[in-house]
């Protein structure tokens, strides 16, 4: 009897000593593509607001994060997905990887339903916008003065030969924000004209970085003069006193940066609390910090913004309606196209456009001197055609079977990408030869 009693006492003691379910979930795991300056600030603030919770941040590029969440769906170990690329949330929602949650009305009614015509939150409650963003151009003012370069205003300016070697962008396959910028250009100008512009811009790039952070770093340091960036990189650099400026082109998109709770994540209560914190006044006002430089989704809070801070709710921006469903449906194809036509063949593309610009200058001089340039102009037109040609049209890029193959059929994906790579290599070599003929004919 004594032994049984002692056993019961020990059992009860162990039961009370063992961590409860709530104690076992005093953690929050965040998967994010945001820079350290942003996530560290929110990590510290949330831990202070929710004592006893330890925030674990796993920095992850957006496309890699999508893959990670797919691979761990059977036993998720992340609670929050937090990124700028709104179409990434569309993809994850479509895959059934995001939890549907309802937030307090008092929190949501401070936030408009849309920014322009674009929904700030998922109408079904699978993800929520916590900041709004635009895409544009950031430049180093000293660099432009040193190289006697005009300030760029539009995406089309970046196709000008005067900027050859002075530009920098990140690869959209490695950056969700750059992917959105590429889609903005494709949707603003149309598939054919958009890719022609992207290929000309690509030929002018001095470098294509692996991460989006590399672009503002290269511009701030003066390694390159102009970078293609999301607005907060420019705004935070300006607030920090760097010799840079930022502008939105007339054709751009204003979309939300979002946050979502991962379906089946281990710490659902803390995840929901984090979403609510981001949308609270305290969480929103933190976006104005110089090291963060982002734009809240609560319009009334702009009264507390730093001087001259942009307010996308009152500015007339956009010039286009961004279709996030179109962007998400062809995301893998567009990223791969950019890589195989531009990123991986950057040296050949850059050389082709250098030859084209040299030939154009020679033709212009020959024309000015009264020389016949018909033959040179024909060769030059052929060079430009080859350097801006595409291996598939918009309909094929949106084909469901092709896009599914990029997700589930690696052998099909590999063959298609090999064909694209061969297409690019052949065309750029031929474009360079045609430009060489134009140059010779103009002399």
N, C-alpha and C positions, 0 to 999 in steps of 0.2 A: 504494500500500500504506500509506504514511504517512497519507494522507488518510483511508483506510478505518479505520485504527487510531485516528486522532484522533476520527473520528466515533463509533466504538464507545465510546471513553473518555468522550466528552461525553454520549453516550446513557446510559451506565451512571451517570454522575454525576447526570444529571437524574432518573434513575429513583430513586436513593437520596435525592435532595433533595425530590422530590415528596412531599406529605403522604400517609401511608398511610391505608387505610380507617379504622383505629382513630383516627388523629389527626384525621380529618375529622369524627368524631362526638363530639368532646369538648364536647358541649353537651347540655342537657336543656331542652326546651320544655314548660312546664306551662300548661294551660288551667284556670283555677280561678275559682270564685265567692267564695272566702274573702276576708276583709278583709286589708288590708296588714299589720296587726300579726301575723297568723298566717303568711302566706306569706313575708314577709321574714325571719322568724325561722328558718323551715325552709330557705330559700334559702341563708342564711349558714352554717347548720349543715351542710347537705349538701355545699356547696362545700368546707368545711373537712374534712369526712370523706372527700371524694373529690377530692383535689388535681388541678387541671388541668381540671376540669369547670366550665363556666360555665352557671349556671341562668338561663333566660329565662322570666319569668312574664308571662303574658297574662291580666290580669283580665277576666273575662267572666261576665255574668249567666247562670244555668244554662240557661234556655230558648234564649238567644242562642248559647250554647256548643253545644247540641245541633244547632242549625241550621248553625253553622260547621263542625262535624265532618261533617255530611252533605254540605255543599257542597264540602269539601276531601277527600272520601274517595278520589278518584282519585289524589291526591298529597298525603297528609297532611303537615302541617308541625308538628303538635303531638305530643308523646310521652306526656303524662300528662293525664288528665281527673280533677279532684279537686274534690269538692263534697259538700254535705250531703244533697241530695235523692236518696234511694235509688231512687225510681221513675224518675229520669232515667237511671240506670245500666241499669234494665230496658229502657227505650226504646232506648238505644244498643246494648245486647246484642242486642235483637231486630232492629236494623238491621244487625247484623254489623260494628259499628265498634270493638269492643273485642277486644284480644288475649287469648287464653287462656294463662295462665301457671301454672306450678307453683312453689310456694314451699317452702323447707326445712321439714321436719317439726318441727325444733327451734323454729322461729319460730311455727308455727301451733298447736302443742300447748299453749302457754301461754294460748291464747285459747279461750273456750267456743264451741261451735257456734252458740249462740243467746243473745239477750238477751230474757228472757221466752220467747215462742214464735217470735220473729223471727230468721231466720238472720243472723249477723254477716257472713259472706262468701257470695258467690255459690257455690253447690255445684259449679258447672262451672268455677270459676276465672277468670271474666272480670272480677271486681271484688272488692275486699277492704275490709272495714270497718276503719278505723284509729281511730275514736272513736265513742262512743255519745252520742245526744242525745235530749232530750225537749223538748216544746213547751209554752209556758206564758205567764205574765203577769209583766211587769216594771213596777214603779211607783216614782214619785218620792215618798218618804215626806213630804217637806216640802210638796209640792204637795197631797197628799191632806189633810194637816193644815190647810193654808191654806184649801182649798175645802170642808172638813168632809165629806169623802167617805170612805165605808167601804172597807176593804181588800178587793179582789176575790179570790174563791177559785175560782170556777168560770167556764167559758165563758158560762154562762147569766146570770151577774151582769152581763155587759157589755151585755145587752139592757135593763137597767134605765134608766128615763128620767133618773135622777139623774146618770148618766155622760154625758149628751148633750153633745157637744162637747169632752169631756175625753180621748178615746181616740185612738190612732194605730195604723195598720197599714200594711204595704207591699202593693203589688198583687201577687197571686200570679203573674201573667203576667210579672212582672219579678223575682221572687224564688222560687227553688226551695224554700227553707225555708218561706216563707209558703204556697206551694202545698201542701206537706205538711200544714201546720196546717189549711188549709181542708179537705183530705181527711180529716184526723183528725176534725174536727167532723162532716162528712158521714157518715163511717162510724160514728161513735159514736152519733149521734142519728137516722140514717136520712136519706134524700134530702129528703123534704118538711120534716120538723122541723129538719133541719140547715140547709137554705136559709132557712127562716123565721128561725132564730137568726142566721144570717149577715147577712140583710137588716136585722134589727133592730140588730145590732152595727154594720153599715155605716152606718145612719142616725145612730148615736151617734158615729161617728168625726169628730174634728176635722179630720183630714187622712189622706190615703192617699199614702204616699211612693212614689217610683219605685224605690228600692233598700231592701233590708232594713236596711242600715246606718243609714238615716235614722230608723228607729224608736227604737233606743236613744239616738241623739243627741238626739232631740226630748224623750225622757223625762229623760235626764240634765240637759239644759239647763233643764228645767222649762217647756218650751213646751207640753207636754201631760203629763197625769198618769199615764196607763197605756198600755202598749204590748204588742202581741201579738208575742212573740219566740221564737226558739230559745234554749235555756237558756244557751249560752255567752255570749250578749250580756249577760245578767243577771249571770252569775257573774264575768265579767271586770270589769264595772262595779263590782260589790261589792268585788272584790279590789283595785281601783284607788282605793277610798275614796270613791266617789260616794254621795250620799244616796238609794240605791235599794234595792229588795228584789225578790225573784223567787220565784214559786211555781208548782208543777205542778198543774193541775186534776186532779180525780179521774179524769176521762176524758181520757186523753192517750195518746200512743204513744211508745214508746222504740225508736228505730231507729238503725242505724249511719250515720255519715258515711263515705263510701267514697272509694277511689282505684282507678283503672284505667289500664292501658297501652293507648294508642291503637293500633289495628291498622294495621300498615304505617308507623308513625312512624319518623322518620329515626334515632333514637338509642335503639334497643330495649334495649341492655345497661344504659345509664344509667337508663332508665325502670324497669327491673326492680330495679336497685339502690336507686332512690328508694323504691319500694314496700317493700322489705326494711328500709330505714332507718326509715320511718314506723312499722313494726311492731317495731323493735328497742327495747330498754329505753331507750336514749338518746332515740329519737324519741318514744316514749310518754311519758316523764317530762317532756319539753318542753311537753306539753299542760297541765301544771299551772301554767305561767308566768302571772303576773297579767294580762298583756296578751292572753292566749289563752283561758284559763279553760275548757278542754274536758275531756272525760271519756275516759280510756284504755279500750281493749278488753281489757287484761290485768288481771284482778281483783287479782292479788297486788301490783300496784304502788300500790294505794290506801293501803297502809300508809305510803307516802311522801308522801301528799297533804297539802296544807295543812289546818289545823284546820277542822272543820265542813264539809269538802268533801263534796258529795253522792256517793254510790256507788250507781248505778242497778242494780248487780248484787245489792245487798242490800236496797234500798228496795222497798216494795210499791207499784209504780206501774203505770199502764196502764189497767186497767178495760176494755180492748178489744184485739182482735187486728187489727193494721193489715194490710190486704190491698194489698201493693204492686203486684200484677198488675192489680187493679181500678183503682188509682190511675193507673198508667201507661197503661192502655187508654183512659182518658177524659181524659187530662191536658189536651189542647188544648181540648176542649169545656168542661171546668170552668173553666179559666183565662179563656176567652173569655166565658163566662156571667158570671163575677165582674166582668170589665171592663165588659160592656154593661149589667149590672143595678146595679152598685155604683160601680166606679171612674169610668166616663165619665158616669154620672148621679148622682154623689154629691151635688151641690147640690140636685137635686130630691128625692132620697131623704131627705136630711137635713132638708129643709123639711117633707116629709110626716110624718116622725116627730116633729118639733117640734110640728106641729099636733095629732098624735095624743096626745102627752103633755100638751099644754095642755088638750085636751078631756077626757082622763082625769082630770086634776086638778079640772076644773070639775064633772064628773059626780060625783066623790067628795064634793065640797063640797055639791052639791045633794042627794045621798043623805043626808048627815049632817044636813042641815036638814029632812029629811022630804019633800022635793019628789019628785014622780013623774019618773023619768028613763028610762022605757021607750023613748021615741022617741030620746033621746040615745044610749042603749046600742045600739040597732039601727044607728044611723048610725056609731057608734064601731066596732062589730063589722065593718061593711062596710069602713071605712077600714083596719082591720088586715088584713082579707082581701086587699084590693087591694095593700097595701104588702108582703105576704109571698107573693104569687102567683108561680108559676113558669111559664115558657113551654114546658117539657118535663118529662117524668118520668124516673125513673132508668133505665128500660129504653131509652128513646130516647137518653139521654146516653151509654149504653154501646154503642149500635148501631155495628157495625163500619163500615158504609158511611158513616155520618155522620162518624165519627172519621177515616176515610181521606180524606174530602173536605176536612177541615181541614188535612190534610197535603199533598194533591196536587191539589185542585180549588178554586182561589181564587175562581172565579165562584160556586160553590155556597156556600162559606164566607161570601162577602160578602153574599149574599142572606139567609142564615140570621141573620147578625149584624145586618143591617138590621132584620129582623123582631123580633129580641130588643130592639134599641134602641127601636123604636117601642112595643113591649109595655111596656117599663119607663117610658118617658116618659108614655104614656097612663095607666098604672095609678097612678103617683105623683101625677099631677095630680088624678085622680079620688079618690085616697085623701085628699089634702089638702082637697078640696071636702067629702068626707064627714065628715072631722074637723071642718071648719068648721060643718057643719050640727049635729053633735053638741054642739059648744061653744055654739052659739046656743040649742039646745033645752034645755041645762042651765042657762041663765041665767034 
